[in-house]
Amino acid sequence: MTIKVRLFARARDLAGADCVEVCVDAPATVGDVRKALLDHCPKLAPLGPHLFAAVNSSYADDLDVIPVGSEVAFFPPVSGG
């Protein structure tokens, strides 16, 4: 299945796009999408393990199954000052 992945902040900069599509086998987990994203955008590799994930605007864990038709987002941790 094709998953639309939205990227934010440094992840968007490294990927060169704010949105990419990746293909994964169903049923897919967030971890499956993370791996497919890193394969699709190798420049994200340094951030890969640190990216937070959200499915349909709710934080998600790598083991969470993604419902069909969902949007997945990845964003790096932020720090304030």
Secondary structure, 3 states (H helix, E strand, C coil): CEEEEEECHHHHHHHCCCEEEEECCCCCEHHHHHHHHHHHCHHHCCCHHHCEEEECCEEECCCCECCCCCEEEEECCCCCC
